Amino acid sequence: MIPEKQNLSRLFDGITQYFSPKIIAEVNDVYVKLAKVKGQDVPWHTHHNEDELFYIIKGSLTLEFRKAKPIQLDVGELFTVKAGVEHRAHAEQECWLMLIENKSTQHTGDVKSPISKTIEEQHY
């Protein structure tokens, strides 16, 4: 099987909802996802057994932590939230980001909220 190249701008054009990650690739036991974020709808949550990598493609994202100071990520920056760290993300203006997560990672951890998505709902 010959893989197809992908264009991130075109893929982001196809994402119409905020806080709704879309799986664009699989690498071994990891999903590569794209998401658009705007506002503060992400609830506080924890991924107990998995790390989560955030890479900013457009805009800025604020990551808040219960036990640490918040950080702002800008275009070209990335940050890994380690397993077990309670966090939430928000953006004042539209932010485009790439997420790299284990396939077992639940969208909003064990917290169910209006933005929670199943893996099936995350397929592009």
MILUM-388111 format. One line per 2 residues: number of its first residue (from 0); for each residue x, y, z of C-alpha. Coordinates in steps of 0.25 Angstrom, whole numbers. Example, Ala and Ser with C-alpha at 12.3 -4.5 7.8 and 13.67 -1.06 7.14 Angstrom:
% MILUM-388111
0 = 49,-18,31 ~ 55,-4,29
//
This chain:
% MILUM-388111
0 = 0,0,0 ~ 6,13,-4
2 = 2,25,6 ~ -4,37,1
4 = 1,51,4 ~ -8,60,12
6 = -10,75,12 ~ -12,81,26
8 = -19,94,21 ~ -29,85,13
10 = -31,76,24 ~ -34,88,34
12 = -44,93,24 ~ -52,81,25
14 = -53,82,41 ~ -66,90,43
16 = -67,88,58 ~ -59,93,70
18 = -54,83,80 ~ -56,72,71
20 = -43,65,68 ~ -41,58,54
22 = -32,46,53 ~ -23,48,40
24 = -13,37,42 ~ -9,25,50
26 = 6,22,54 ~ 7,9,61
28 = -2,10,74 ~ -3,25,72
30 = -14,34,66 ~ -10,48,59
32 = -22,57,60 ~ -25,71,56
34 = -35,80,64 ~ -40,94,63
36 = -42,101,77 ~ -49,114,81
38 = -55,117,94 ~ -54,110,108
40 = -63,97,106 ~ -52,87,109
42 = -55,82,123 ~ -44,79,134
44 = -40,65,131 ~ -29,55,132
46 = -23,44,124 ~ -19,34,134
48 = -10,25,126 ~ -6,33,114
50 = 2,45,110 ~ -4,55,100
52 = 4,64,91 ~ -1,78,86
54 = 5,85,74 ~ 0,98,70
56 = -1,101,55 ~ -9,114,55
58 = -13,123,67 ~ -10,122,81
60 = -15,111,92 ~ -15,113,107
62 = -13,100,115 ~ -17,101,129
64 = -13,91,140 ~ -19,89,154
66 = -5,88,160 ~ 3,97,152
68 = 3,111,145 ~ -4,111,131
70 = 4,112,119 ~ 2,119,105
72 = 6,111,93 ~ 8,119,80
74 = 10,115,65 ~ 21,105,64
76 = 21,101,79 ~ 18,88,85
78 = 15,83,99 ~ 13,69,105
80 = 3,67,116 ~ 8,55,124
82 = -1,44,128 ~ -9,47,141
84 = -8,62,140 ~ -22,69,141
86 = -23,80,130 ~ -32,87,120
88 = -29,95,108 ~ -36,108,103
90 = -33,119,92 ~ -39,133,91
92 = -38,133,76 ~ -38,121,66
94 = -26,112,68 ~ -22,100,59
96 = -15,89,66 ~ -9,75,64
98 = -11,65,75 ~ -3,52,76
100 = -9,42,86 ~ -9,27,88
102 = -21,20,82 ~ -27,17,96
104 = -27,32,100 ~ -42,37,102
106 = -45,51,97 ~ -48,57,110
108 = -42,46,119 ~ -53,40,128
110 = -61,53,128 ~ -74,53,120
112 = -77,66,114 ~ -85,72,102
114 = -72,72,94 ~ -68,58,97
116 = -66,50,85 ~ -64,35,83
118 = -53,29,74 ~ -64,27,63
120 = -68,41,63 ~ -53,46,62
122 = -50,39,49 ~ -48,49,38
//
